[in-house]
Every structure is written in C-alpha cells, then in structure tokens.
Amino acid sequence: QVQLVQSGAEVRKPGTSVRISCKTFGYTFTRFHIHWVRQAPGQGLQWMARLNPTDGSIRFAQKFQDRVTMTRDTSTNTVDMDLSSLTSDDTAVYYCGRVLTGVGIDYWGQGTLVTVSS
Amino acid sequence: DIQMTQSPSTLSASVGDRVTITCRASHNIDTWLAWYQQKPGKAPNLLIYKASSLHSGVPSRFSGSGSGTEFTLTISSLQPEDFATYYCQQYDSDYTFGQGTKLEIK
C-alpha cells in the first residue's frame, strides 16, 4: 500500500542546516508531486514547497525560496528537503505528502520533528 | 499570495450536533479547495476536495460546499471521533492553509 516514510527527529543549532528524507512506497513515484508542510508547536499548517518527481522542478512558498532546496532520487523513490540558516522559529514538525492532482494531499508521511536550539 | 481565513477559531459542540466551519479566500479560487482533519500528534487526513467531493473512506456526515471565495465544511451529526482540528486549503495557486478550527466537546 501507499506509504511515505520520513527520516527521524533532528536537533540543530541556529545557523546550521537540516536534511529530511521522505521515502515513498507502493505507487509509481514519478506520477505524483511531493509537497512539504510544516507545523510549529501548537500552531497551524504551513505549506513550504513542492517537487515534481518527473523532472525535478520545484515551486516554493515565497517565505522559503531562499532557504529550501529539494532533490529526488528516482532509483530509491526518495525526496530530500534541505532547510538552511535555521533559527528557533524553524522548530516544527515537517511533513511530506503525496499530491493527487486536483484533489490535494492524499497520503502523508509520519512527520519529522526538527528542534533548533543553542 | 492567496490568504485563507477560517472561522470560528474554536467551536464547542456536543455529540449529535450539526456544525459548520467557514473558510474565506482572499481571491477567487473557483472550487480548488480541500478540507483536512488533524488529531493531536498525527498527520492531517484529507476529507473533502474540489470544495464538495468526499474523499474515499470519509463518512457521509461530512460535506463541503462553496465556490469562488466562500466555503463551508459541515458535519451533520457529530461523533466522538470528530473532535479534532480542521483546516481548509486552497490549491488554485500553489497551496495555502487556513489557520485552523479546533472543534471541542461542550
């Protein structure tokens, strides 16, 4: 069945970077975009970016376009997201999600907690 | 950017009640709107897409309506498992979520 499995929790110091992986199973990887959404503690959902696994093209929310990079590996069906220049405001749970075109995010990863603390 | 505004932020209701949550878009998004349910410590779950289409496996007590800039999510008869936080999301131009509505037990 369809699954998105994310890498484990991370702790980083301010000013550093973090990489989160999203490995997909159970469907044709190149047929669905992968999106990243984050949720700060006690806060709502914030859309960050999306990647088209077919060609690697990316769209970012304006807030993140200078700090987020995304790559995909079609041999392992994995999408990685790098977030740089971390501050305490980046402390959040980060989710990857598969998007069914015209529908929305129909499958989600389990979430990865990133804690930024000195 | 398209902004999404939900109301109310918190809603207190009882099992069996009919409840409605509203979502307003800052620009016309046609019917490119989805609704999600999120429970504490869990990823969101898709309920409604294209403003009014029920996602597979979602109970029929959930319904959505609206187009353009104003949308509603209705739960016809609240069940204990429905107490959660609900988010709208536009996907007309990239993605934007509303700030969420927490549905609490009265």
Boltz contact constraints between the chains, C-beta under 6 A:
constraints:
  - contact:
      token1: [A, 44]
      token2: [B, 99]
      max_distance: 6.0
  - contact:
      token1: [A, 44]
      token2: [B, 100]
      max_distance: 6.0
  - contact:
      token1: [A, 45]
      token2: [B, 87]
      max_distance: 6.0
  - contact:
      token1: [A, 45]
      token2: [B, 97]
      max_distance: 6.0
  - contact:
      token1: [A, 47]
      token2: [B, 95]
      max_distance: 6.0
  - contact:
      token1: [A, 95]
      token2: [B, 43]
      max_distance: 6.0
  - contact:
      token1: [A, 103]
      token2: [B, 49]
      max_distance: 6.0
  - contact:
      token1: [A, 104]
      token2: [B, 34]
      max_distance: 6.0
  - contact:
      token1: [A, 104]
      token2: [B, 46]
      max_distance: 6.0
  - contact:
      token1: [A, 104]
      token2: [B, 49]
      max_distance: 6.0
  - contact:
      token1: [A, 106]
      token2: [B, 46]
      max_distance: 6.0
  - contact:
      token1: [A, 108]
      token2: [B, 43]
      max_distance: 6.0
  - contact:
      token1: [A, 111]
      token2: [B, 43]
      max_distance: 6.0
